[in-house]
Amino acid sequence: MSIGFDVANLRFEQPAFLWLLVVPAILGGLALRLQWARWLDRRALLARRTVPVREHLPLTGDGPFWLLLALALGATVLALARPVATTALIRTGGVDLIVLQDGSSSTRVRDVEGDRWKRSVRFLRTLGESLRWQDDRVALAVFAHIAAPQVRLTTDPNTYFFFLDHLVDESPFPLDEDTTWDTNIELGIYWGLRLVERDEELHGPSSNAKVFVLVSDGQAWSGEVEESIQLARAAGIPIVVVGVGTTAGGFIPDAVPAADDPSGTVRFSPVRSVLDRESLAEIAAKGGGRYFELGRDGDRRIANAIIDDARRRAASSGHEEQAVDLYWPCLAAAAVLVAAGSLFLRSRTELLVQLAGAATVWVLLSRWLA
């Protein structure tokens, strides 16, 4: 959101007080005339007088005090006239993040803290915390061999974080099902497109910039991924890829604990999974997005980069006008001018008069505002 201000839109709710500006204008002119006369006298005095030591004469004296006091009086008169400025708030559209979270068996590998699944959910929480949740929306779909949409596009953070709280411990795809042992990225992208289409059917087209956020270890690449990427590009939706895991990798846990182990100790299958950085980077490049990797940079920085890139693509959603009361800013400016002018006073009597005048103005304003 940006703010535009035009002096032509300045108006006064009580313009009858504006004629009083004549008084500070006259006082300011007199202050400038007196200061000019002082400069001339100082110059003449330094030219004519001869003393044993170099004489120092103040350059300004108390002239700036009277000039600043005249300006403060002018600011006070403007405050009495109740100035109001009309500002134009130019609002940019929000962002739609369609999160495609890998939930296949390889996300149970423990080569990162907890495992890849829990690490991904922690990042998704940071991603949600980085949104402003006014115009921004989030959708969530989890995929393995099949896809399971969890959250439609919503501006309600409670809905998003509710699902994360219930998905934090384990993927919705059990290890003992054969369909879990596959990473069907193309189907995840397809269901992301279906979420967008369904939202447009229900609510109509949105001006928000849409982005797919694919969180995966990239364990599999099928021939249909290219087709899904082309569909996303045709819809104008870039694919941002966030890799989770390490290139060292680890073994995927077995679906069933050892039968002779009553403690249920986790056994590992002979299948080793590593982060397929090359294929994930290729998806991001062909999908018109960027590739990030958890652990190589902070979660907050990755989330902010994704959102900022999307927000730069968002179109303007129009502007609205807002009236800003300038009464108190004018009074604050008057107080600052008086305080600055007091620095040029040298006489104790003048300082006492200044304090008495300030106290009187404060009492009058307090009663008038009451």
N, C-alpha and C positions, 0 to 999 in steps of 0.2 A: 504494500500500500504506500502510495506517495501523496504528498500534500502540495497543492498549488494555491498561491495567494496572489490576488490582484488588488493593487491599491484602489482601482476604480470601484471595487466592491465594498469599500469602507463607507460606513454610514454612521450617523449620530442619532440616538434615540431622543436626546434633549438638546437640539441645536441652538436653543435660545441662549445658552451659556457661551456660545462661541464668540460673541461680541466682546467678551471679557478678555480675549486674547490681545486686545489693543493695549491693555495695561502692561503685561510682560514685554510686549514689543517696544513700548516706550521706555520701560526700565532697562531693557537690554541695550537700546540705542544710547541711553545716557551712560550706561556702564562702559560701553565701547568708547564713547567720547571722552569720558574721564580717564580711561586707560591710555588713550592716545595722547591726551594732554600730559599725563604723567611721564610717558616715554620722551616727549619733547622736553619737559623740564629736566629730566634726568640727563639727557644728552647735553643740554645747555650747561647744566651745573658741572658736569664732568669736564667740559671744555674750558670753563672760565675759572674754576677754583684750582688753587695750587696748594697742596698740603705736603708735609714732610714724608708721609707714608701713603701708600696706595689706598685710596678710599673705595670702599665697597658699598654700593647702593643697590637695594633690591630692584630686580628687573620689573616685577609685577606689582608688588604690594598686595593690597586686598581687593584690587580690581577684579580678578577672576571670581572672587566670592560673589560679588554683586551680579556678574554676568551669569554664573551658574544658578544663582538664586532666581534670576529672571526666567531662565529656562525651566527651573523647577516649578515656578508659578504657572508657566505655560502648560506644563504637563498636568498640573492640578486642574487647570481650566478644562483641558481635554477630557480628563477623567469625569468632571462634572457633566460634560456633554454626553457621557455614556457612549463611547465609540464601540462599534460592533463590526467585526470583519467577517466576511463570508469566504470560507475556504472550500476548495474543491478537493474531495478525497477520491483519488483515482485508485480503484481496487483492481488488483489482478486476480485472475481465476485461481482456484485451488488446484490440488493435485489428487489424482486417483492412483493409489498404489495397489496393484493386484499382486499379492504375495503368492508365489508358487513354491511351496515347501516340500522338499524331498523327504519322503517317509519310508523309503525302502530299507531293506535289511542292513545295507552298508552304513546307514546312519547310526547303527548301534556300536560301531567301532569306537574303541576308547583311546584313540590316539590324540585326543584333545581333552580338556578338563570335563569330567563327567562322561560324555560321549558326544558324537557329532550332533545327535538330535537335541540334546539339552543345550549344547553350545548354540545351535541355531535358534532355539526358542529364546535364549537370553538376548541374542541380537535382535530378534523380532520385537522384543519388549522395548529395547532401546530405540528401534525404528519408530514404534508407536509413540514413545515419549518425546520424540523429536518433532512430531507434527503439531500444528496449531489447533487442529480439530474444530475449525470454524467452517471453512469451505473444503478442507481436505477430507478425503475418504479413503477407506482401506477395505480390501476384500482379501480373503484367505482361502486357499485350496491346497490340500495335501495330496501327494501322488506317490505311487509306487508303480505296479503294473497297471493299476486303475487309478482314477482320481476321485477324491472325495471333497467337494467344496464344503468349507466350514462356515465362512462368513461372507454374505453378500456385501456389496459396496455400502458402507455405512459411515456416518459422521459421529456415531456414538462410540466413544472410547471404551465405555464399560463393556459393550458387546465384544469388542476385539480382545481386551485384556481378560475377559471371562474365559474365552476359548483358550488363550495362552495359558491361563492358570490350570486348565484341565488337560492341556496337552504337554505340560512341562516335563512330566516324568517319562512318558512313553508315546511312541507313534501310535496312531489308531490302527495301523496294519500289524497284526501279530506275526511273530517270526515263524510260527508253525504253519502258516499259509503259504502255499507256493507262489501266489501272486505278489507277495512281499519281496521276493528275491528277484526284483527287476526294477530298473529305473527308467520309467517310460516318460522321458522329458517331453516328447512331442504331445502326449496326451495331457500333460500338465499345462502346456501352452494352449492347447485346444480348449480346455476347460476354463482357462483364464479368459479367452475370447468369449466363451459362452456366458461368463459372469458379466462381461461388459455388455453383451447383446441383451441379456435379460434385464439389466438395469435400464437400458435405453427403452425397452418395451414398457417398463413400469413407470419411468419418470421422464422419458424423453431424452434428447441429446443433452449432454453436459459440456460446458466450456472448460472443464478441468482438463489439465494435461495428464494423460494416462501413461503409466509405466508398469511393465512387468518386472517384478523383483524375484528372480529365480535363485533359490538357496539350495545348493546341492553339492555333492562331492563328484558329480560327473562320471559316475561309474559305468554308464552305458551310453552308446550312441547308435541310434538306429537310422535307417535310410529315410524315415519319415520326419525326422527332426527338421530337415531342411524345408520340407513342405509347411510345417507349422510355423517356422520362422518367417517364411514368405507371407503367410496369412497375417501374421502379426505386423509385418512391415506394410502390407497393403492397408491394414486398419490404422496405420500411423502410430503404432504403439511400440516403442523401443523396448528391448529386453536387457535389463541390467542383471548381471550374474554375480552372485556372492558365493565364493567357494568356501567350503568348510572341510577340515581334515588336514592331513599332512601327506607329503610325498613318501614318507617312510611307511605310513599306513599301519594296519593292524588286522588281526583276524576277527571275522564276524562271529558273535556269540552263537552257540548252537541253540536250536529251538527248544530242546528238552534237556534238563539237568541230568547228570549221571544217575542211573536207576539205583545204583548201590550207594549213593551219597545222600543220606537223610537230610543233610543241611541245605540241600538245593544249590550247591556251589555251581556257578556258571561255568559251563564247558564251552570251548571254542571250536567252531567248524574249521575244516582245512582251507576255507576260502579266505584269501587275503584281499583286503580292499585298500587302495591308495587314492589320494586325491588326483583326479584326472584334470590337471590344470590346463593342459593343451586344448582339450575338447571344450571346456568351459569358456576359455578365452575365445575360441572360435565361435561359439554360440553368441557371445556378447558382441563380437565384431560383426558377424553377419546379421545380428538382430538390431544393429544400430545403437547399442548401448555401451556400457563400460564393464570391465571386470574388476571385482574387488575380492579380497581374500581375508577371512577372519584370522586374526593373529598377526598379519603383516601390518595392519593399521588398527587404530582404536575403533571400537564399535560406533561411538558417537560421531567420529569423523566420517566414517563410511555412511552412516545414516544421513548426516547433514549433506554430504556430497550428492547422494541420491536425490534427496528432496530438493536441494538447490538447483540441480540440473533439470529436474522436472518443472520446478517453478519458473525457470527461465523460458520454458516452452509454453507456459500457460498464457492464454490471451487475456486481455483486459475485460473485466466484467462490468465496465461502465464506471460512472462516478456519481457521487452524491455530494450535495452542498451542506455545510455545517457552519452555523453562526458561532463565532468566538467572541466573548465579551472581553474587551481590552481595558475595562475600568481599573482592575487591580494592577495590571502591568504598568499603566500610566502613573498610578500612585507610587508604585515601587520605583519607577524611573525618577520621579520627583524626589523621593527620599534619598536615592543614590546621589543625585545632583547636589542636594543640600549637604550631605555628608562630605562629598568631594570638595565643595566650596569651603567648608569649615576648616579644611587643611591650610587655607591661605590666610586665616585670621591670626593676628598677632596680639590684639588687644583683649585683655580679660573682660572688659565691659562688653565688647562685641560678642564674645563667646557666651556670656550670660544672656544677652539679648537673644542670641540665636537659640539657646536652650529654652528660654521662655516662649519664644514664638513656636518652636516645635511642640512644646507641651500644650499650648493653646490650640494648635491645629489638631493634635491628637484628640483632645477633649471634644472639640466641635464635631470631628468626624465620627467619634464614638456615639455621641448623642444623635447625630443625623442618621447613622446606620441603624441605631436602635429603634 
